[in-house]
Amino acid sequence: MMTMPGEPTNRLVFAYPGEIETPSGGYEYDRRIIAGLTALGWSVEPLSLGPGFPFADTARQDVAYALLDGVPDAVPVVIDGLALGALPKAAEALGPHRPLVGLVHHPLALESGLSPEAADAFRMSERAALAGARGVIVPSPATADALAKDYAVSPGRIAVVEPGTDRAPQKIRHRAPDAPIRLLAVGSLVPRKGHAMLLSALSGLSDLPWHLDIAGSPDFDPACAQNVEAMAQNPPLAGRVTLHGAVGREKLNALYDAADLFVLASHYEGYGMVFAEAIAHGLPILATGNGAVSRTVPKSSGMVFSPEDEAGFSQTLRRLVAQAPLRESLAAGARIAAEDLPGWPDAARRFAAALTTFKGNAP
């Protein structure tokens, strides 16, 4: 296809499942990259592949394949991994003249709560989908290593583009002696985010003054959300946990500003944007998580445990709630680390460079 006069040279279709405004870290990454590429002069066409992913049935997959088949020739297509991993024939639908670039936030098979059979099915489907991609963009070296090791993606076809983080006003928090310590967890109410483990740990801290705010959508896994809600509403946690649901950016920033400690017992993160946001707000962090969590959270800013180390997590949570000097030491480290966090314009430039490289790869 020839470029017409006045038409942007860099055209791109950015495909994703469901609604682009869905409140989650992955969709936030997509939105900010699309905005950043547009600011760099790219012509980006958002394309929803429909609802139900990654658990889309055959009919929904066929609709997605038809939408991909309608992309103009020679226009590269980025497909968010939440859909791509469930579309093993995506490259076939696009054909050789529409370069496919995968965007994998984290492998689908690593989602918590899957049966072994479902995890194996996702792994096979995602391997097939990634085999047809010109290149794959990931948010962290940990995810790059996972794709190279378990999904047969050669390192030369992988580009790491870490998420950006908005700058936040830095301030030293002062808490009245009798005020409860404000804890904040941010993450959808799904098994992978480990809210049940966090609430279980807090149930043993009823002798200490604290209050937990949880910001995260209950819509992705209603059964998990109901379990979290039941734990939060019953003794000994009743009255000490506020479930805010999905919140907008203004409300989320207000929750960060009001918090004294960020806590999240995630099982796995491809990057963990909320940890970077907490650092940007100068918050000390207590976390669990495999994948990129330990790299995202520097030791100067927080403590990271294995998801299996419930005892270590619980004991350290008690120390952090009880000891203001320990919290302030980690908060000081977070304020320093915040200076080195990349911004979204930086992420968009790296994303654009990766796209340019991958467009030249052989199909």
Order of alpha helices (4+ residues) and beta strands (2+ residues): beta-alpha-beta-alpha-beta-alpha-alpha-beta-alpha-beta-alpha-beta-beta-alpha-beta-alpha-beta-alpha-beta-alpha-beta-alpha-beta-alpha-alpha-alpha
